Amino acid sequence: MLALIRYSVPQGRAEEFVARAHEIVDAFAGQPGFVRGRVARSVDEPELWALVSEWEGAGFYRRALGAVRMAMYPLMTLMINEPSAFEDVDRP
């Protein structure tokens, strides 16, 4: 499954955001079910960022969120409140 957490980051906080977002990816990497993760920035809107991760299943992702919540806490005010977990859909 794909997890996509979007953030609205003012220019003055971009450097801090990148460092903390990579800390979150590193914390996720130590959790069961983690496949891969990365930090990305919008090409068209430079204040829009995303923390993208892939998991073996939604349960792994949800448990990992609880396990790394302290690492995520400093960025919560920048988080865009929207659904973040997406399951793969097979071709018909």
Contact map, one row per residue, 1 for C-alpha under 8 A:
11100000000000000000000000000000000000000000000000000111110000000000000000000000000011110000
11110000000000000000000000000000000000000000000000011110000000000000000000000000000011110000
11111000000000000000000000000000000000000000000000111110000010000000000000000000000111000000
01111100000000000000000000000000000000000000000001111000000000000000000000000000000111000000
00111110000000000000000000000000000000000000000001110000000000000000000000000011000100000000
00011111000000000000000000000000000000000000000111100000000000000000000000000011000000000000
00001111100000000000000000000000000000000000000111000000000000000000000000000111000000000000
00000111110000000000000000000000000000000000001110000000000000000000000000000111000000000000
00000011111011001000000000000000000000000000001110000000000000000000000000000100000000000000
00000001111111000000000000000000000000000000001000000000000000000000000000000000000000000000
00000000111111000000000000000000000000000000011000000000000000000000000000000000000000000000
00000000011111100000000000000000000000000000000000000000000000000000000000000000000000000000
00000000111111111000000000000000000000000000000000000000000000000000000000000000000000000000
00000000111111111100000000000000000000000000001000000000000000000000000000000000000000000000
00000000000111111110000000000000000000000000000000000000000000000000000000000000000000000000
00000000000011111111000000000000000000000000000000000000000000000000000000000000000000000000
00000000100011111111100000000000000000000000000000000000000000000000000000100000000000000000
00000000000001111111110000000000000000100000000000000000000000000000000000000000000000000000
00000000000000111111111000000000000000000000000000000000000000000000000000000000000000000000
00000000000000011111111100000000000000000000000000000000000000000000001101100000000000000000
00000000000000001111111110000000000000100000000000100000000000000000000100000000000000000000
00000000000000000111111111000000000001100000000000000000000000000000000000000000000000000000
00000000000000000011111111100000000000000000000000000000000000000000001000000000000000000000
00000000000000000001111111110000000000000000000000000000000000000001001100000000000000000000
00000000000000000000111111111000000011100000000000101000000000000000000000000000000000000000
00000000000000000000011111111100000000000000000000000000000000000000000000000000000000000000
00000000000000000000001111111110000000000000000000000000000000000001001000000000000000000000
00000000000000000000000111111110010010000000000000000000000000010001000000000000000000000000
00000000000000000000000011111110011110000000000000000000000000000000000000000000000000000000
00000000000000000000000001111111010000000000000000000000000000000000000000000000000000000000
00000000000000000000000000111111110000000000000000000000000100010000000000000000000000000000
00000000000000000000000000000111110000000000000000000000000100010000000000000000000000000000
00000000000000000000000000000011111000000000000000000011100110000000000000000000000000000000
00000000000000000000000000011111111100000000000000001111000110000000000000000000000000000000
00000000000000000000000000001000111110000000000000001111000000000000000000000000000000000000
00000000000000000000000000001000011111000000000000001110000000000000000000000000000000000000
00000000000000000000000010011000001111100000000000111100000000000000000000000000000000000000
00000000000000000000010010000000000111110000000000111000000000000000000000000000000000000000
00000000000000000100110010000000000011111000000011110000000000000000000000000000000000000000
00000000000000000000000000000000000001111100000011110000000000000000000000000000000000000000
00000000000000000000000000000000000000111110011111000000000000000000000000000000000000000000
00000000000000000000000000000000000000011111111111000000000000000000000000000000000000000000
00000000000000000000000000000000000000001111110000000000000000000000000000000000000000000000
00000000000000000000000000000000000000000111110000000000000000000000000000000000000000000000
00000000000000000000000000000000000000000111111100000000000000000000000000000000000000000000
00000000001000000000000000000000000000001111111110000000000000000000000000000000000000000000
00000001111001000000000000000000000000001100111110000000000000000000000000000000000000000000
00000111100000000000000000000000000000001100111111000000000000000000000000000000000000000000
00000111100000000000000000000000000000111100011111100000000000000000000000000000000000000000
00011110000000000000000000000000000000111100000111110000000000000000000000000000000000000000
00111100000000000000100010000000000011110000000011111000000000000000000000000000000000000000
01111000000000000000000000000000000011110000000001111100000000000000000000000000000000000000
01110000000000000000000010000000011111000000000000111110000000000000000000000000000000000000
11100000000000000000000000000000011110000000000000011111000000000000000000000000000000000000
11100000000000000000000000000000111100000000000000001111110110000000000000000000000000000000
10000000000000000000000000000000111000000000000000000111110100000000000000000000000000000000
10000000000000000000000000000000100000000000000000000011111110000000000000000000000000000000
10000000000000000000000000000000000000000000000000000011111111000000000000000000000010100000
00000000000000000000000000000000000000000000000000000000111111100000000000000000000000000000
00000000000000000000000000000011110000000000000000000011111111110000000000000000000000000000
00100000000000000000000000000000110000000000000000000010111111111000000000000000000000000000
00000000000000000000000000000000000000000000000000000000011111111100000000000000000000000000
00000000000000000000000000000000000000000000000000000000001111111110000000000000000000000000
00000000000000000000000000010011000000000000000000000000000111111111000000000000000000000000
00000000000000000000000000000000000000000000000000000000000011111111100000000000000000000000
00000000000000000000000000000000000000000000000000000000000001111111100000000000000000000000
00000000000000000000000000000000000000000000000000000000000000111111110000000000000000000000
00000000000000000000000100110000000000000000000000000000000000011111111100000000000000000000
00000000000000000000000000000000000000000000000000000000000000001111111110000000000000000000
00000000000000000000000000000000000000000000000000000000000000000011111111000000000000000000
00000000000000000001001100100000000000000000000000000000000000000001111111000000000000000000
00000000000000000001100100000000000000000000000000000000000000000001111111110000000000000000
00000000000000000000000000000000000000000000000000000000000000000000111111110000000000000000
00000000000000000001000000000000000000000000000000000000000000000000011111111000000000000000
00000000000000001001000000000000000000000000000000000000000000000000000111111110000000000000
00000000000000000000000000000000000000000000000000000000000000000000000111111110000000000000
00000000000000000000000000000000000000000000000000000000000000000000000001111110000000000000
00000011100000000000000000000000000000000000000000000000000000000000000000111111000000000000
00001111000000000000000000000000000000000000000000000000000000000000000000111111100000000000
00001111000000000000000000000000000000000000000000000000000000000000000000000111110000000000
00000000000000000000000000000000000000000000000000000000000000000000000000000011111000000000
00000000000000000000000000000000000000000000000000000000000000000000000000000001111100000000
00000000000000000000000000000000000000000000000000000000000000000000000000000000111110000000
00111000000000000000000000000000000000000000000000000000000000000000000000000000011111000000
11110000000000000000000000000000000000000000000000000000010000000000000000000000001111100000
11110000000000000000000000000000000000000000000000000000000000000000000000000000000111110000
11000000000000000000000000000000000000000000000000000000010000000000000000000000000011111000
11000000000000000000000000000000000000000000000000000000000000000000000000000000000001111100
00000000000000000000000000000000000000000000000000000000000000000000000000000000000000111110
00000000000000000000000000000000000000000000000000000000000000000000000000000000000000011111
00000000000000000000000000000000000000000000000000000000000000000000000000000000000000001111
00000000000000000000000000000000000000000000000000000000000000000000000000000000000000000111
